[in-house]
Amino acid sequence: MKKILLLIILSISLKSFSQNIDTVYVRNLSLRAEDWYWLKASWTPRDSTEKKVWKKMRVKLILDAPASNITMVTIDSIPGRLALFFYSTFLNASKGETSNMTNNISQNIKAYTPMLTFTTIVDLAFTNRFTNNRQNGKDDFNN
């Protein structure tokens, strides 16, 4: 009986780690208006889900008329895949381009617990790219 119970608990725990990003929605992502403007410039909605998010952004950023670029604007229910794209876009941008921005984009997306698994994968890819480039440079000096 104990073995069966252990197998059931183990299978449930393994199943919980296999979450699909398509089932994740970032709730109440709060960024400065300028962050939303910057993200939109890097993104073109491609499907109906992304177009729905674009309409939400538009309503919040035009109809609510933020007083300034630093006004915090909250948008709810952003699909995980899109939030991960925003996260990756911010991390891939040059330091000079984002030097006037806060880290709200990466911090706020990473702070949403269901996204942590996916943002960690992106972070590991950046770490691996850095490690590979460093090793390639080192190899160039050793040849």
PyMOL CGO cylinders between C-alpha atoms (Angstrom):
from pymol import cmd
from pymol.cgo import CYLINDER

trace = [
    CYLINDER, 0.00, 0.00, 0.00, 2.83, 2.38, 0.87, 0.3, 1, 1, 1, 1, 1, 1,
    CYLINDER, 2.83, 2.38, 0.87, 4.50, 1.71, -2.47, 0.3, 1, 1, 1, 1, 1, 1,
    CYLINDER, 4.50, 1.71, -2.47, 1.31, 2.46, -4.39, 0.3, 1, 1, 1, 1, 1, 1,
    CYLINDER, 1.31, 2.46, -4.39, 0.80, 5.68, -2.46, 0.3, 1, 1, 1, 1, 1, 1,
    CYLINDER, 0.80, 5.68, -2.46, 4.43, 6.65, -3.11, 0.3, 1, 1, 1, 1, 1, 1,
    CYLINDER, 4.43, 6.65, -3.11, 3.99, 5.99, -6.85, 0.3, 1, 1, 1, 1, 1, 1,
    CYLINDER, 3.99, 5.99, -6.85, 0.83, 8.10, -6.96, 0.3, 1, 1, 1, 1, 1, 1,
    CYLINDER, 0.83, 8.10, -6.96, 2.51, 11.00, -5.18, 0.3, 1, 1, 1, 1, 1, 1,
    CYLINDER, 2.51, 11.00, -5.18, 5.59, 10.71, -7.39, 0.3, 1, 1, 1, 1, 1, 1,
    CYLINDER, 5.59, 10.71, -7.39, 3.54, 10.70, -10.59, 0.3, 1, 1, 1, 1, 1, 1,
    CYLINDER, 3.54, 10.70, -10.59, 1.52, 13.72, -9.44, 0.3, 1, 1, 1, 1, 1, 1,
    CYLINDER, 1.52, 13.72, -9.44, 4.68, 15.66, -8.59, 0.3, 1, 1, 1, 1, 1, 1,
    CYLINDER, 4.68, 15.66, -8.59, 6.28, 14.82, -11.94, 0.3, 1, 1, 1, 1, 1, 1,
    CYLINDER, 6.28, 14.82, -11.94, 3.11, 15.87, -13.75, 0.3, 1, 1, 1, 1, 1, 1,
    CYLINDER, 3.11, 15.87, -13.75, 3.10, 19.23, -11.94, 0.3, 1, 1, 1, 1, 1, 1,
    CYLINDER, 3.10, 19.23, -11.94, 6.60, 20.05, -13.23, 0.3, 1, 1, 1, 1, 1, 1,
    CYLINDER, 6.60, 20.05, -13.23, 5.60, 19.46, -16.83, 0.3, 1, 1, 1, 1, 1, 1,
    CYLINDER, 5.60, 19.46, -16.83, 3.52, 22.61, -17.14, 0.3, 1, 1, 1, 1, 1, 1,
    CYLINDER, 3.52, 22.61, -17.14, 2.98, 23.89, -20.65, 0.3, 1, 1, 1, 1, 1, 1,
    CYLINDER, 2.98, 23.89, -20.65, 3.60, 27.58, -21.31, 0.3, 1, 1, 1, 1, 1, 1,
    CYLINDER, 3.60, 27.58, -21.31, 0.39, 27.71, -23.35, 0.3, 1, 1, 1, 1, 1, 1,
    CYLINDER, 0.39, 27.71, -23.35, -1.60, 27.19, -20.14, 0.3, 1, 1, 1, 1, 1, 1,
    CYLINDER, -1.60, 27.19, -20.14, 0.14, 30.03, -18.27, 0.3, 1, 1, 1, 1, 1, 1,
    CYLINDER, 0.14, 30.03, -18.27, -1.31, 33.53, -18.20, 0.3, 1, 1, 1, 1, 1, 1,
    CYLINDER, -1.31, 33.53, -18.20, 0.54, 36.34, -16.46, 0.3, 1, 1, 1, 1, 1, 1,
    CYLINDER, 0.54, 36.34, -16.46, -1.94, 38.10, -14.23, 0.3, 1, 1, 1, 1, 1, 1,
    CYLINDER, -1.94, 38.10, -14.23, -1.80, 41.83, -13.60, 0.3, 1, 1, 1, 1, 1, 1,
    CYLINDER, -1.80, 41.83, -13.60, 1.55, 42.65, -15.20, 0.3, 1, 1, 1, 1, 1, 1,
    CYLINDER, 1.55, 42.65, -15.20, 2.33, 46.16, -14.07, 0.3, 1, 1, 1, 1, 1, 1,
    CYLINDER, 2.33, 46.16, -14.07, 4.92, 48.13, -16.04, 0.3, 1, 1, 1, 1, 1, 1,
    CYLINDER, 4.92, 48.13, -16.04, 5.59, 51.77, -16.73, 0.3, 1, 1, 1, 1, 1, 1,
    CYLINDER, 5.59, 51.77, -16.73, 3.80, 53.19, -19.77, 0.3, 1, 1, 1, 1, 1, 1,
    CYLINDER, 3.80, 53.19, -19.77, 7.14, 53.67, -21.55, 0.3, 1, 1, 1, 1, 1, 1,
    CYLINDER, 7.14, 53.67, -21.55, 7.94, 49.97, -21.01, 0.3, 1, 1, 1, 1, 1, 1,
    CYLINDER, 7.94, 49.97, -21.01, 4.69, 49.01, -22.70, 0.3, 1, 1, 1, 1, 1, 1,
    CYLINDER, 4.69, 49.01, -22.70, 5.43, 51.44, -25.57, 0.3, 1, 1, 1, 1, 1, 1,
    CYLINDER, 5.43, 51.44, -25.57, 8.93, 50.00, -25.97, 0.3, 1, 1, 1, 1, 1, 1,
    CYLINDER, 8.93, 50.00, -25.97, 7.69, 46.39, -25.94, 0.3, 1, 1, 1, 1, 1, 1,
    CYLINDER, 7.69, 46.39, -25.94, 5.01, 47.16, -28.54, 0.3, 1, 1, 1, 1, 1, 1,
    CYLINDER, 5.01, 47.16, -28.54, 7.62, 48.62, -30.88, 0.3, 1, 1, 1, 1, 1, 1,
    CYLINDER, 7.62, 48.62, -30.88, 9.45, 45.28, -30.78, 0.3, 1, 1, 1, 1, 1, 1,
    CYLINDER, 9.45, 45.28, -30.78, 6.35, 43.16, -31.33, 0.3, 1, 1, 1, 1, 1, 1,
    CYLINDER, 6.35, 43.16, -31.33, 3.80, 42.66, -34.07, 0.3, 1, 1, 1, 1, 1, 1,
    CYLINDER, 3.80, 42.66, -34.07, 0.73, 40.63, -33.00, 0.3, 1, 1, 1, 1, 1, 1,
    CYLINDER, 0.73, 40.63, -33.00, 0.48, 37.53, -35.19, 0.3, 1, 1, 1, 1, 1, 1,
    CYLINDER, 0.48, 37.53, -35.19, -2.59, 35.60, -34.09, 0.3, 1, 1, 1, 1, 1, 1,
    CYLINDER, -2.59, 35.60, -34.09, -5.97, 36.28, -32.52, 0.3, 1, 1, 1, 1, 1, 1,
    CYLINDER, -5.97, 36.28, -32.52, -4.67, 35.76, -28.97, 0.3, 1, 1, 1, 1, 1, 1,
    CYLINDER, -4.67, 35.76, -28.97, -1.87, 38.29, -29.44, 0.3, 1, 1, 1, 1, 1, 1,
    CYLINDER, -1.87, 38.29, -29.44, -4.26, 40.71, -31.15, 0.3, 1, 1, 1, 1, 1, 1,
    CYLINDER, -4.26, 40.71, -31.15, -6.54, 40.47, -28.12, 0.3, 1, 1, 1, 1, 1, 1,
    CYLINDER, -6.54, 40.47, -28.12, -3.63, 41.43, -25.87, 0.3, 1, 1, 1, 1, 1, 1,
    CYLINDER, -3.63, 41.43, -25.87, -2.75, 44.28, -28.24, 0.3, 1, 1, 1, 1, 1, 1,
    CYLINDER, -2.75, 44.28, -28.24, -6.31, 45.60, -27.92, 0.3, 1, 1, 1, 1, 1, 1,
    CYLINDER, -6.31, 45.60, -27.92, -6.08, 45.43, -24.11, 0.3, 1, 1, 1, 1, 1, 1,
    CYLINDER, -6.08, 45.43, -24.11, -2.81, 47.34, -24.23, 0.3, 1, 1, 1, 1, 1, 1,
    CYLINDER, -2.81, 47.34, -24.23, -4.29, 49.91, -26.57, 0.3, 1, 1, 1, 1, 1, 1,
    CYLINDER, -4.29, 49.91, -26.57, -7.34, 50.48, -24.37, 0.3, 1, 1, 1, 1, 1, 1,
    CYLINDER, -7.34, 50.48, -24.37, -5.16, 50.91, -21.28, 0.3, 1, 1, 1, 1, 1, 1,
    CYLINDER, -5.16, 50.91, -21.28, -2.56, 53.12, -22.91, 0.3, 1, 1, 1, 1, 1, 1,
    CYLINDER, -2.56, 53.12, -22.91, -4.83, 55.32, -25.01, 0.3, 1, 1, 1, 1, 1, 1,
    CYLINDER, -4.83, 55.32, -25.01, -8.18, 55.48, -23.30, 0.3, 1, 1, 1, 1, 1, 1,
    CYLINDER, -8.18, 55.48, -23.30, -6.74, 55.58, -19.77, 0.3, 1, 1, 1, 1, 1, 1,
    CYLINDER, -6.74, 55.58, -19.77, -4.23, 58.19, -21.03, 0.3, 1, 1, 1, 1, 1, 1,
    CYLINDER, -4.23, 58.19, -21.03, -1.26, 57.74, -18.68, 0.3, 1, 1, 1, 1, 1, 1,
    CYLINDER, -1.26, 57.74, -18.68, -0.16, 61.08, -17.30, 0.3, 1, 1, 1, 1, 1, 1,
    CYLINDER, -0.16, 61.08, -17.30, 3.47, 60.41, -18.18, 0.3, 1, 1, 1, 1, 1, 1,
    CYLINDER, 3.47, 60.41, -18.18, 5.82, 57.74, -19.43, 0.3, 1, 1, 1, 1, 1, 1,
    CYLINDER, 5.82, 57.74, -19.43, 6.54, 56.64, -15.87, 0.3, 1, 1, 1, 1, 1, 1,
    CYLINDER, 6.54, 56.64, -15.87, 2.89, 56.05, -14.96, 0.3, 1, 1, 1, 1, 1, 1,
    CYLINDER, 2.89, 56.05, -14.96, 2.36, 52.42, -13.97, 0.3, 1, 1, 1, 1, 1, 1,
    CYLINDER, 2.36, 52.42, -13.97, -0.09, 50.58, -16.22, 0.3, 1, 1, 1, 1, 1, 1,
    CYLINDER, -0.09, 50.58, -16.22, -1.42, 47.12, -15.36, 0.3, 1, 1, 1, 1, 1, 1,
    CYLINDER, -1.42, 47.12, -15.36, -2.55, 44.67, -18.01, 0.3, 1, 1, 1, 1, 1, 1,
    CYLINDER, -2.55, 44.67, -18.01, -4.17, 41.38, -17.04, 0.3, 1, 1, 1, 1, 1, 1,
    CYLINDER, -4.17, 41.38, -17.04, -4.06, 37.90, -18.57, 0.3, 1, 1, 1, 1, 1, 1,
    CYLINDER, -4.06, 37.90, -18.57, -1.06, 38.05, -20.87, 0.3, 1, 1, 1, 1, 1, 1,
    CYLINDER, -1.06, 38.05, -20.87, -0.39, 34.64, -22.42, 0.3, 1, 1, 1, 1, 1, 1,
    CYLINDER, -0.39, 34.64, -22.42, 2.77, 33.01, -21.06, 0.3, 1, 1, 1, 1, 1, 1,
    CYLINDER, 2.77, 33.01, -21.06, 4.32, 32.65, -24.49, 0.3, 1, 1, 1, 1, 1, 1,
    CYLINDER, 4.32, 32.65, -24.49, 3.91, 36.38, -25.13, 0.3, 1, 1, 1, 1, 1, 1,
    CYLINDER, 3.91, 36.38, -25.13, 5.21, 37.30, -21.66, 0.3, 1, 1, 1, 1, 1, 1,
    CYLINDER, 5.21, 37.30, -21.66, 8.25, 35.11, -22.31, 0.3, 1, 1, 1, 1, 1, 1,
    CYLINDER, 8.25, 35.11, -22.31, 8.76, 36.90, -25.63, 0.3, 1, 1, 1, 1, 1, 1,
    CYLINDER, 8.76, 36.90, -25.63, 8.65, 40.24, -23.77, 0.3, 1, 1, 1, 1, 1, 1,
    CYLINDER, 8.65, 40.24, -23.77, 11.13, 38.90, -21.20, 0.3, 1, 1, 1, 1, 1, 1,
    CYLINDER, 11.13, 38.90, -21.20, 13.50, 37.65, -23.88, 0.3, 1, 1, 1, 1, 1, 1,
    CYLINDER, 13.50, 37.65, -23.88, 13.17, 40.86, -25.91, 0.3, 1, 1, 1, 1, 1, 1,
    CYLINDER, 13.17, 40.86, -25.91, 14.20, 42.93, -22.91, 0.3, 1, 1, 1, 1, 1, 1,
    CYLINDER, 14.20, 42.93, -22.91, 17.18, 40.68, -22.16, 0.3, 1, 1, 1, 1, 1, 1,
    CYLINDER, 17.18, 40.68, -22.16, 18.28, 40.59, -25.81, 0.3, 1, 1, 1, 1, 1, 1,
    CYLINDER, 18.28, 40.59, -25.81, 18.21, 44.39, -26.19, 0.3, 1, 1, 1, 1, 1, 1,
    CYLINDER, 18.21, 44.39, -26.19, 21.49, 46.23, -25.98, 0.3, 1, 1, 1, 1, 1, 1,
    CYLINDER, 21.49, 46.23, -25.98, 22.43, 47.75, -22.64, 0.3, 1, 1, 1, 1, 1, 1,
    CYLINDER, 22.43, 47.75, -22.64, 22.55, 51.18, -24.27, 0.3, 1, 1, 1, 1, 1, 1,
    CYLINDER, 22.55, 51.18, -24.27, 18.98, 50.86, -25.52, 0.3, 1, 1, 1, 1, 1, 1,
    CYLINDER, 18.98, 50.86, -25.52, 17.62, 49.84, -22.14, 0.3, 1, 1, 1, 1, 1, 1,
    CYLINDER, 17.62, 49.84, -22.14, 19.90, 51.94, -19.93, 0.3, 1, 1, 1, 1, 1, 1,
    CYLINDER, 19.90, 51.94, -19.93, 17.12, 54.49, -19.29, 0.3, 1, 1, 1, 1, 1, 1,
    CYLINDER, 17.12, 54.49, -19.29, 14.65, 51.78, -18.35, 0.3, 1, 1, 1, 1, 1, 1,
    CYLINDER, 14.65, 51.78, -18.35, 14.22, 50.05, -15.04, 0.3, 1, 1, 1, 1, 1, 1,
    CYLINDER, 14.22, 50.05, -15.04, 14.34, 46.27, -14.86, 0.3, 1, 1, 1, 1, 1, 1,
    CYLINDER, 14.34, 46.27, -14.86, 10.58, 46.16, -14.32, 0.3, 1, 1, 1, 1, 1, 1,
    CYLINDER, 10.58, 46.16, -14.32, 10.05, 44.11, -17.47, 0.3, 1, 1, 1, 1, 1, 1,
    CYLINDER, 10.05, 44.11, -17.47, 12.31, 41.23, -16.50, 0.3, 1, 1, 1, 1, 1, 1,
    CYLINDER, 12.31, 41.23, -16.50, 11.70, 41.45, -12.76, 0.3, 1, 1, 1, 1, 1, 1,
    CYLINDER, 11.70, 41.45, -12.76, 7.92, 41.62, -12.95, 0.3, 1, 1, 1, 1, 1, 1,
    CYLINDER, 7.92, 41.62, -12.95, 7.60, 38.75, -15.41, 0.3, 1, 1, 1, 1, 1, 1,
    CYLINDER, 7.60, 38.75, -15.41, 10.05, 36.62, -13.43, 0.3, 1, 1, 1, 1, 1, 1,
    CYLINDER, 10.05, 36.62, -13.43, 8.22, 37.47, -10.20, 0.3, 1, 1, 1, 1, 1, 1,
    CYLINDER, 8.22, 37.47, -10.20, 5.09, 35.72, -11.46, 0.3, 1, 1, 1, 1, 1, 1,
    CYLINDER, 5.09, 35.72, -11.46, 5.75, 32.23, -10.07, 0.3, 1, 1, 1, 1, 1, 1,
    CYLINDER, 5.75, 32.23, -10.07, 4.26, 30.13, -12.92, 0.3, 1, 1, 1, 1, 1, 1,
    CYLINDER, 4.26, 30.13, -12.92, 6.66, 31.88, -15.34, 0.3, 1, 1, 1, 1, 1, 1,
    CYLINDER, 6.66, 31.88, -15.34, 9.78, 31.12, -13.29, 0.3, 1, 1, 1, 1, 1, 1,
    CYLINDER, 9.78, 31.12, -13.29, 10.38, 27.75, -14.97, 0.3, 1, 1, 1, 1, 1, 1,
    CYLINDER, 10.38, 27.75, -14.97, 10.35, 29.33, -18.42, 0.3, 1, 1, 1, 1, 1, 1,
    CYLINDER, 10.35, 29.33, -18.42, 12.34, 32.46, -17.55, 0.3, 1, 1, 1, 1, 1, 1,
    CYLINDER, 12.34, 32.46, -17.55, 14.99, 30.21, -15.99, 0.3, 1, 1, 1, 1, 1, 1,
    CYLINDER, 14.99, 30.21, -15.99, 15.34, 28.43, -19.34, 0.3, 1, 1, 1, 1, 1, 1,
    CYLINDER, 15.34, 28.43, -19.34, 15.91, 31.78, -21.06, 0.3, 1, 1, 1, 1, 1, 1,
    CYLINDER, 15.91, 31.78, -21.06, 18.40, 32.81, -18.37, 0.3, 1, 1, 1, 1, 1, 1,
    CYLINDER, 18.40, 32.81, -18.37, 20.30, 29.54, -18.82, 0.3, 1, 1, 1, 1, 1, 1,
    CYLINDER, 20.30, 29.54, -18.82, 20.48, 30.12, -22.57, 0.3, 1, 1, 1, 1, 1, 1,
    CYLINDER, 20.48, 30.12, -22.57, 22.08, 33.53, -21.93, 0.3, 1, 1, 1, 1, 1, 1,
    CYLINDER, 22.08, 33.53, -21.93, 24.52, 31.98, -19.45, 0.3, 1, 1, 1, 1, 1, 1,
    CYLINDER, 24.52, 31.98, -19.45, 25.41, 29.24, -21.94, 0.3, 1, 1, 1, 1, 1, 1,
    CYLINDER, 25.41, 29.24, -21.94, 25.93, 31.78, -24.73, 0.3, 1, 1, 1, 1, 1, 1,
    CYLINDER, 25.93, 31.78, -24.73, 28.25, 33.81, -22.50, 0.3, 1, 1, 1, 1, 1, 1,
    CYLINDER, 28.25, 33.81, -22.50, 30.18, 30.69, -21.45, 0.3, 1, 1, 1, 1, 1, 1,
    CYLINDER, 30.18, 30.69, -21.45, 30.55, 29.53, -25.06, 0.3, 1, 1, 1, 1, 1, 1,
    CYLINDER, 30.55, 29.53, -25.06, 31.72, 32.95, -26.26, 0.3, 1, 1, 1, 1, 1, 1,
    CYLINDER, 31.72, 32.95, -26.26, 34.19, 33.21, -23.39, 0.3, 1, 1, 1, 1, 1, 1,
    CYLINDER, 34.19, 33.21, -23.39, 35.58, 29.74, -24.18, 0.3, 1, 1, 1, 1, 1, 1,
    CYLINDER, 35.58, 29.74, -24.18, 35.81, 30.53, -27.90, 0.3, 1, 1, 1, 1, 1, 1,
    CYLINDER, 35.81, 30.53, -27.90, 37.74, 33.70, -27.12, 0.3, 1, 1, 1, 1, 1, 1,
    CYLINDER, 37.74, 33.70, -27.12, 40.02, 31.82, -24.76, 0.3, 1, 1, 1, 1, 1, 1,
    CYLINDER, 40.02, 31.82, -24.76, 40.62, 29.15, -27.43, 0.3, 1, 1, 1, 1, 1, 1,
    CYLINDER, 40.62, 29.15, -27.43, 41.56, 31.87, -29.92, 0.3, 1, 1, 1, 1, 1, 1,
    CYLINDER, 41.56, 31.87, -29.92, 44.32, 33.10, -27.58, 0.3, 1, 1, 1, 1, 1, 1,
    CYLINDER, 44.32, 33.10, -27.58, 45.59, 29.57, -26.92, 0.3, 1, 1, 1, 1, 1, 1,
    CYLINDER, 45.59, 29.57, -26.92, 46.03, 28.69, -30.61, 0.3, 1, 1, 1, 1, 1, 1,
]
cmd.load_cgo(trace, "trace")
